[in-house]
Amino acid sequence: MQDKRADRDFELQLKGHGLLTAQVFYFLPDYPSILQEFVFQDYDEAPDYPVLFRFLDHWRREIEAAIHSVRIAHDRSLGPREWRAVGGEFTLQ
């Protein structure tokens, strides 16, 4: 049996989506002086980030915790990679 999630993720990568990691910093209503963190990760398309904005819209509508800030990192996993020559060689026995 194949993993449907892996198939979906690979298909999104082929379409140009990259792995998005978002750190959502928020305050709980009962503890407004404590900053909490939630990490969200999914494949999304830069620079519009539709998946991230759907998630944040859901958060604002359904979750009572007030968002303080959001920090994101995005990497396109498939595609040309940087290559550079190394001037040395290590051999192991």
Secondary structure, 3 states (H helix, E strand, C coil): CCCHHHHHHHHHHHCCCEEEEEEEEEEECCEEEEEEEEEEEEEECCCCCHHHHHHHHHHHHHCCCEEEEEEEEEECCCCCCCCCCCCCCCCCC
